[in-house]
Amino acid sequence: MANLLVCDLDGTLLRRGAPISDSTISVMKALRARGDIVAIATGRSLYSGYPVLPQDLPLDYWIFSTGVGILNWTTGDIERSRQLDADQVDALIRILTAAEVDFMIQAPVPDNHRFAYRRFPNPANAGTDFERRVAHYKFFSYELAPGETLPLASQAIAILPPDLERFQNLCELLVEFSVVRATSPFDGHSIWMEIFAPGVNKAEGAAWLAGRQDLGITTTYALGNDYNDLDLLEWADYAMLAAASPPELKQRFPYTQADTEDALAEAVAAWRLLP
């Protein structure tokens, strides 16, 4: 029987511009040596994740794009993906266009770093990092033409200023989808409203792993640091936050004192998973 440990990446195990620490790698190795399953759950796509994940990382599974896909790290195979069909994409485009919120429609896995976008001259959209993300992916994006339809997509991303009331109002229009709130990795304050096929999130991906009889999972653990980890933290049997987490989340979950380099080691010690 084995434990399943699922960790967020950015801000939890990984500091911007720095590699995964030796301490973290050592703990991952020790957990796997005793038969536990180690997974990373991140909003990063395959394209943005591979450059920061060493090829020899002691890892079993990678839940990427907030649960859109699950990759077997040993074989490199995508074992599962859940995406938006043509009708769902059309509905999203109609809803987000009517709301005049700047948005992006990400291509299907495995090329979901590519996207089509639409922007609006709406003052309520000012102050976000929408244009910064478009510029960052300028070779992989294009402006969505009026009336254009897409046959399949991995997700949509609507980018908002830090306006929770507007976020909640949009959520009410998107009850047929899975909506996950994330803090922008670009400017640290814009709200990224990530929209997926129904049920898709980090917790659902982790639950799929935990439910596999061949893995023999008995107990689940989660380590995260942001709003897009909330479903995962609520789902796990034991959950903890990394030090650099929003105060709102720290009121709900225990958190480490250590920053990214030693957060995993501290959490595993608190859970008494290693001697």
NURO-850739 format. One record per residue (C-alpha): x, y, z. Coordinates in steps of 0.5 Angstrom, whole numbers, plus 2048, in hexadecimal, padded with zeros to 3 digits. Example, Ala and Ser with C-alpha at 12.3 -4.5 7.8 and 13.67 -1.06 7.14 Angstrom:
<recs>
8197F7810/81B7FE80E/
</recs>
This chain:
<recs>
800800800/8028077FE/80180E800/8008137FA/80481A7FB/8018207F6/8058267F6/80482D7F3/80A82F7EF/80B8377EE/80B83A7F5/80B8347F9/8118307F6/8148357F1/81683C7F2/8168407EC/81D8407E8/81F83A7ED/8208337EC/81C82D7F0/82082D7F6/8258277F8/8218277FF/81A8267FB/81E8217F6/82081D7FC/81A81C800/81681A7F9/81B8157F8/81A8127FF/8138127FF/81380E7F8/8188097FB/813807801/80E8067FB/80A80C7FB/8078107F5/80A8177F4/80681B7EF/8078237ED/8008277EC/80182D7E8/7FE8327E4/8048327DF/80382E7D8/8088297D6/80B82F7D2/80C8337D8/80D82E7DD/81382A7D9/81882F7DA/81882F7E1/8178287E3/81E8247E2/81D81E7DE/82081A7E4/81B81D7E9/8198177EE/8118187EC/80C8137EA/8068177E7/80581E7E5/7FE8217E5/7FF8277E0/7FB82D7DE/7F782D7E4/7F48267E3/7F38267DB/7F88207DB/7FC81B7DF/8038197DC/8078137DF/80E8167E0/81180F7DF/80E80D7D8/80D8147D6/8068127D4/8008167D5/7FB8117D8/7F58167D9/7F281C7D6/7EC8207D7/7EA8267D2/7E582A7CF/7E18287C9/7DE82D7C4/7D882E7C7/7DB8307CD/7E08347CA/7DB8387C6/7D78397CD/7DD83C7D0/7DE8417CA/7D78437CB/7D78447D2/7DE8487D3/7DD84C7CD/7D684E7CF/7D98507D6/7DF8547D2/7E48507D6/7EB84F7D3/7EC8487D2/7F08427CF/7EE83C7CC/7F48377CD/7F58317C8/7F482A7C9/7FA8267CD/7FF8257CB/80082C7C8/7FC8307CD/8018357CE/7FE8387C7/7F883C7C7/7F38417C4/7F18477C8/7EC84C7C8/7ED8537CB/7E88597CC/7E88607CD/7E58607D4/7E78647DA/7E685F7DF/7EB85A7DB/7F18607DD/7F785E7E1/7F88577E0/7FD8537DD/7F98507D6/7FE8547D1/8048527D5/80284A7D4/80084B7CD/80784E7CC/80A8497D0/8078447CB/8078487C5/80A8427C0/80483E7C3/7FE8427C3/7F98467BE/7F384A7BF/7ED8467BE/7E98497B8/7E184B7B9/7DD8457B8/7E38407B8/7E28397BB/7E68347BE/7E582C7BE/7E982B7C5/7EC82F7CA/7F082D7D1/7ED8337D5/7EC83A7D4/7EF8407D9/7EC8467DA/7F084B7DD/7ED8507E2/7F08567E7/7EF8547EE/7E88557EE/7E584F7F2/7DE8527F1/7DF8517E9/7E284A7EA/7DC8487EE/7D784B7E9/7DA8477E3/7DA8417E7/7D38417E7/7D38417E0/7D783B7DF/7D48367E4/7D48317DE/7DC8317DF/7E28307E4/7E48377E6/7EB8387EA/7EE83E7EC/7F583F7EC/7FA8457ED/7FE8477E7/8058457E7/80784B7E3/8058517E7/80284D7ED/7FC8517EE/7F78507E8/7F284A7E9/7F38457E4/7EC8427E3/7ED83B7E0/7E78377DD/7E78307DC/7E382A7DA/7DE8287E0/7E28257E5/7E98277E3/7EE8297E9/7F48277EC/7F08237F1/7EC81F7EC/7F381D7E9/7F581B7F0/7EF8177F1/7F08137EB/7F78117ED/7F58107F4/7EF80B7F1/7F38077ED/7F48007F0/7FA7FE7ED/7FE8047F1/7FB8027F8/7FA8097FB/7F7809802/7F9810804/7F9817800/7FD81D802/7FE8247FE/80282A7FF/8008307FB/8018387FB/7FB83B7F7/7F483B7F6/7F48367F0/7F78317F5/7F08327FA/7ED82C7F7/7F38287F8/7F482A7FF/7ED829801/7ED8227FD/7F381F801/7F381B807/7F982080A/7FA827807/7FF82C808/801833805/808835803/80A83C807/809840801/80183F801/7FB844801/7F9846808/7F2844807/7F483D805/7F983D80B/7F383E810/7F083780D/7F783380D/7FD832810/80383480D/80B83480D/80F839810/81483780A/81483A803/8148367FD/81B8337FE/81982F804/81282F804/811828802/816825807/81282980D/80B82780A/80E81F80A/811820811/80A823814/80781D811/80C818813/80C81580C/81481380D/818811813/
</recs>
